[in-house]
Amino acid sequence: MDAQKTIEALRLEPHPEGGFFRESFRSTQRVTLCDGRVRSAGTAIYFLLPQGTFSTFHRIPACEVWHHYAGGPLLLHQLGVGTVRLDESTPQAFVRAGAWQAAEPEDGAVLCGCTVSPGFEFEDLEIARAADIARLFPKEAALIRRLCTS
């Protein structure tokens, strides 16, 4: 897969956690969370990681389903849970709300999708600080340091 051609064809933009994205769906249904915040019932994005890049450790307070669309395999890391390899034979993976996650292409660029419920809002995105989460997950400190941007 040619990452640059895919970025142009899908009109993807840089994502703060790494890689490139474009929102492809936002539900018009609204839900009120237990803390009173109002969110879209669900959202979906295209998400592309070129070879040699990664999605830094981050978390959101919503459930997320990753979908593998094209390209090489994707390694989806969840601290305290393990790593799932997404590819043609395992095209979906689930991330629980609040889990620290990071992703990286295993071999070549990868195009995925992420479906989030309740819907994603950038104000909910928390980018990890390596030192902070390495204290919580000391057995995964090397992975955390490798896949954190701060």
Secondary structure in CASP SS format (residue, H / E / C, confidence):
PFRMAT SS
TARGET T0000
AUTHOR 0000-0000-0000
METHOD secondary structure of the structure
MODEL  1
M C 1.00
D C 1.00
A H 1.00
Q H 1.00
K H 1.00
T H 1.00
I H 1.00
E H 1.00
A H 1.00
L H 1.00
R C 1.00
L C 1.00
E E 1.00
P E 1.00
H C 1.00
P C 1.00
E C 1.00
G C 1.00
G C 1.00
F E 1.00
F E 1.00
R E 1.00
E E 1.00
S E 1.00
F E 1.00
R E 1.00
S C 1.00
T C 1.00
Q C 1.00
R E 1.00
V E 1.00
T E 1.00
L C 1.00
C C 1.00
D C 1.00
G C 1.00
R C 1.00
V E 1.00
R E 1.00
S E 1.00
A C 1.00
G C 1.00
T E 1.00
A E 1.00
I E 1.00
Y E 1.00
F E 1.00
L E 1.00
L E 1.00
P C 1.00
Q C 1.00
G C 1.00
T C 1.00
F C 1.00
S E 1.00
T E 1.00
F E 1.00
H E 1.00
R E 1.00
I C 1.00
P C 1.00
A C 1.00
C E 1.00
E E 1.00
V E 1.00
W E 1.00
H E 1.00
H E 1.00
Y E 1.00
A E 1.00
G E 1.00
G C 1.00
P C 1.00
L E 1.00
L E 1.00
L E 1.00
H E 1.00
Q E 1.00
L C 1.00
G C 1.00
V C 1.00
G E 1.00
T E 1.00
V E 1.00
R E 1.00
L E 1.00
D C 1.00
E C 1.00
S C 1.00
T C 1.00
P C 1.00
Q E 1.00
A E 1.00
F E 1.00
V E 1.00
R C 1.00
A C 1.00
G C 1.00
A C 1.00
W C 1.00
Q E 1.00
A E 1.00
A E 1.00
E E 1.00
P E 1.00
E C 1.00
D C 1.00
G C 1.00
A C 1.00
V E 1.00
L E 1.00
C E 1.00
G E 1.00
C E 1.00
T E 1.00
V E 1.00
S E 1.00
P C 1.00
G C 1.00
F C 1.00
E C 1.00
F H 1.00
E H 1.00
D H 1.00
L C 1.00
E E 1.00
I E 1.00
A C 1.00
R C 1.00
A H 1.00
A H 1.00
D H 1.00
I H 1.00
A H 1.00
R H 1.00
L H 1.00
F C 1.00
P H 1.00
K H 1.00
E H 1.00
A H 1.00
A H 1.00
L H 1.00
I H 1.00
R H 1.00
R H 1.00
L C 1.00
C C 1.00
T C 1.00
S C 1.00
END
